[in-house]
Amino acid sequence: MSEELVAQILELASTRPDKTPSGKRHEDVELVTKCLEEMAGDRAALADIPKIKCSSRFAYKRIAKLICTAIVKEEDQPEVRRKLCKQLCSVLAASGNGKLVDECRKRLPLDDLAETFTGLSKDMGLAAMALAPADWPLFVQTALTDNVASASDVGLCESLLHGMDVTAWEETVGPTMTLKLKAKPETLIEMVAVLMRSLDADVVAQSKVVTADLLPALTKQLKSAKEPIRFTASKIVQQLAKSAIESASADAADNATTSLKKIVQAVADTKTLTQVHHRQIAYVTLKEIGAVMGERKTKMGSEIISTVLQGICVPLAKEAKLATEAREEGLEALFRWLVIAKRNGGAKGFDEALAYIRKPVSVKNGPDTLAILGPMIRVVHPDILEGLVVDLWSDAKFLKGLEALIEVANKKNTSSSIAQVEGLIAVYLCAVYASASSSNKLSSLAEKALSAGSSSLEKTSFVYSDAMTKAVASNPLVAKILPQLIVMSTKRKLTSKMKPTSSICHAIS
């Protein structure tokens, strides 16, 4: 039976079973499983297959499950069991699948196999170590000293790494990994990304190695000339921040919050970033950290928030208009942190950010208004947006600028078939302010733009023009603003016991 069994196992390792009906595939797997459970000779035959090459992720799962079955059932022949364990390590290493390792850990009596897998670590590396008891000096020797492990190999140890305590990280793994990263960033950075993602959040948040050594090494790589290095460094910094946020949310020690402060301060130090792609990755990093903080409603001191806002706003105001991607990322980062500032306070940086947002409106620059306020409306939740609009209104020039944009839109509407989106933004912000203020009073020009067309469709304002209603299908900003304006205007009419205008009904239809 052994030769026939080996042929069946190799068949299951191919892609052919993936294409057969599930019932037939299950039947084949069960037949081999039964043989391995009952026949010592078949388990020995499996152990002696030189190298099983699996052709798909499903094949890896099938073969790993069969080997685990053989290991569990093999109790009388220690050498066969050792060979089966080695066979399993070989399959897992080739799969690069940490979740498959976890499945095997659940199937195997790991306490009984601890000595076996530890002994195999020298030959089979991290694949064996992932199934053995934690030995952090050996991990450092295997993954960081003898040879630099690949990201996929480290991924096999995800569960093992997640169980690492602060002492093992601070004294054994963290210092060595950081030194190696500094020496060979291009070689190690992908592996470091996987390793840091695997650690427990509290370990990262409480680590002095992270803030004192690893963080400076990563912020240096944010300035790398190579985009993949910058991108991966940013992902790691985001992960460090996320761990600190999670730890702070779980009401852990104060050093979780301290760690988060140091991370955002390091990234927000944009004064030395002379290249646009360096600033762009800083914006991206702060944007993503801000998004997680916003979701978790993470608390932070106003001085730190002010520093971040200034770190974004100062270079953003100087970005060339051709640096479209950098400007977009910078604006989204700015608005994410403005939301955080509204909840926590933002001191000087908050005022500077508001001045930056007001500027294009105050100087009546339609394209820049669209470029800056458009993303603000798109990113910020309406409830938070109301508060920001009230803050923007504190400068009288802002309202005058909005009214000027409405006037321009009115004039262009008579001779242009293009949707006047700048004017729509101006009317919308006026309506938001009126809704948020106690007086509920709308600017006269905005009121006229919303009500024009009540007696004749030919005189419909630019707000409800054909060009604008058609733009709903192609312009996400218009699609977001126009329906809200219709609802807000209708509520105002109903409140004042007036019928909705015919232009509104036309726009709805």
Salt bridges, closest charged atoms under 4 A:
GLU11 OE1 - ARG16 NH2 3.01
ASP18 OD1 - ARG62 NH1 2.73
ASP28 OD2 - LYS24 NZ 2.87
ASP48 OD1 - LYS83 NZ 3.25
GLU74 OE1 - ARG43 NE 2.85
GLU79 OE2 - ARG82 NH2 3.21
GLU103 OE2 - LYS61 NZ 3.80
GLU186 OE1 - LYS226 NZ 2.96
ASP200 OD1 - HIS162 NE2 3.86
GLU246 OE2 - ARG296 NH2 3.90
ASP269 OD1 - LYS271 NZ 2.97
GLU288 OE2 - LYS287 NZ 3.58
GLU319 OE2 - ARG279 NE 2.69
GLU329 OE1 - LYS287 NZ 2.78
GLU332 OE2 - ARG336 NH2 3.09
GLU352 OE2 - LYS348 NZ 3.92
ASP368 OD1 - LYS321 NZ 3.42
ASP383 OD2 - HIS381 ND1 3.71
ASP391 OD2 - LYS342 NZ 2.84
GLU447 OE1 - ARG492 NH2 3.29
GLU447 OE2 - LYS493 NZ 3.85
ASP466 OD1 - HIS506 NE2 3.35
